[in-house]
């Protein structure tokens, strides 16, 4: 059968050819109906990848069991739509059930959230740094804040504070040494 003849063949006859193992007949059915089938699956699932998988699965089922299509019960498109819709709804139900199981499991088994632990530790360390900074002299704290929190160079800090660059470097160095000692005393890791 030529391509032109295949394109002109009715869906029922193509289904019969599929039952005889004609791959080109399946290809013609796919060409005719995969677009609308994909549109339906996409609307139901709201996920492009899952919709593509459903369409492929339904056409694979048609290839494996073409006798399931009965021309007396309706058109090929309505048969495919029913298959697409049913499989899409099954996937949605399975996904909903999986999420519900995971939520029940999460409530049953108390686990320590590593991210929560890390966040609490960081808050604790941040508080220790703030306390240690508060214990520095105004000159040391100001120079460190401008250099480390403000992102300024030693020269820029010196200009901002109207101090010699050497004085700024000394204040930052002595302030950092005092900060380090205070944080070690507070038990904060280096």
N, C-alpha and C positions, 0 to 999 in steps of 0.2 A: 504494500500500500504506500502510495506517495505521500509526501508531507501535505500537499494540497488536499488530497482525499481524506487524510487523517483529520485535518482542520475542519473539513466539512462533515465529518462523521458525528452522529448524535452521541450524547454522553452514554446512553444505554449500550450502544454498540461498542464504544470504547471500553466500557466496563467489562463486556464480554471478552474483548481482546486482551484486557488485563488478566482476566481469568485464564486465558490461554498462554500467559507468560509474555505478552507483548510489552516490552519496556517503553517503547515509543508511544504506545497508547496511554500509559501512565503519565509519561512526560506531557502529552497533550492535555490530559485532565489537570495536571498540575499547573500548566500554563494558563488554562482557562479559569481555574478556581482558587489558586493559592493566594492571589491578592485579596479578594474579599474574605477568604478564610483567615488570613493574617490580620486583617482589619478587625474582624470579630474577636479573635483571640487577644489582640492588643487592647481592645476596649474592656474585655472582661478582666484581663490580668494586669493591665497597666504596666507591662514590662516587655520591652521589645525582644529580649533574648528568650524569655520564657514563651512568648507568642510564637517565635520562630521554631522553637523546639516542639511546641504542640502541633503546629502545621506539619512539620516533618514527620512526627509520630503518627498523625492521622493518615497521611498519604502512605506511609510505610505499612500501616494496618490495612489500608485498601489494597496494597500490593500483595500482602500476605493472605488476606481473606476477602477477596473481591466478591465472593458469593453473599456477603452480608448486605450488599447493595441490591435492593429489589426495585425494579422500575415500576412495579405496580403500586408501590407505597409512596412514591414521590420522585422528585428530580434529584440528580446527582448533587446539585448545589445544596438543596435542603438536607440531604443525607450528610454531606460533609459539614454543613453548619451545625447539625445536631451533634456530630462527633466532636467537632471543635469546641462547641459550647460545653458539652459534657466533660471533656478532658480538662478544659480550662477551670471549670467549677471544681472538679476533683483536685486540681493543683492548689486552688485557693483554700479549699477545706483542709487539705493536708498541711499547708503552710500555717493556717490558723491553729490547727491542732498542735503542730510542732512548737509554735510560740507559746501556746498555753502550757504545754508540758514543760518547756524550759522555765517559764515563770513559776510554775508550781515547784519545780526542782530547786529553783533559786531561793524560794521561801523556806523550803524544807531544810536545805543544807546551809547553815550559816558559814560563810567564808569571809575571810578578811580581804578586803579590797586593797591590793598592793598600791594602787594609785592613791587611794585615800590615805594609806599609811605614809606614803611619800609626801603627799600634800601637807599632812600634819607635821611631819618632820621638817619640811621646808618652812612652814609657818613658825615653828619653834626656833629654828635656826635664824630666821629673819628677825624674830623678836630679840634673840640674843645679840645679834649684830646691832639692832637699834639701841639696846641698852648700853652696849659697849661704846657705840658712837657717842651717846649722851655723856659718858664719863670722860671723854677727851676734852682737851682745852678748846676754846672757841677757835683759835688759830689753826689747830690741827684738824678739827672737824670740818671747818670751812674749806681748807685746802683739799682734804680728801674727798669731800662731797663734790667739789668742782671738778677734780681730776677724774674720779672713778664713776660718779653718778652723773656728772655733767658732760663727761667725755672730752674734757679740755686737756691740752698738753701742759707740761710744767710752765712753759713760757706764757701760754694764755692765762693760766691761773695766776701767775705773777702779775701780769698786766691787770687782770680783773681785781686782784687784791691790793694792787699798787705796792708790791713788795719786790725785793730782789729775788731773782730766780733761785739762787742758792738757799735763801731763807725758806722759800716754798718747798724746795726739795727736802730740806731738813725737817720741816713740820710734817710733811707727808710721811717721810721715813719713820720719824719717832711715833707718829700717830698710828701707823700700820703695825709697828712693833707692839705698842700698847694694846691695839685691837686684837692682835694675834694672841697675846698673853691672856686677855680677858676671855676670848672665845675658847681657848684651851681650858681655862678654869671653869667655864660654863659647860664643858663637855661637848662642844661642837667639834666635829671632825675637821681636820685641816683639809 
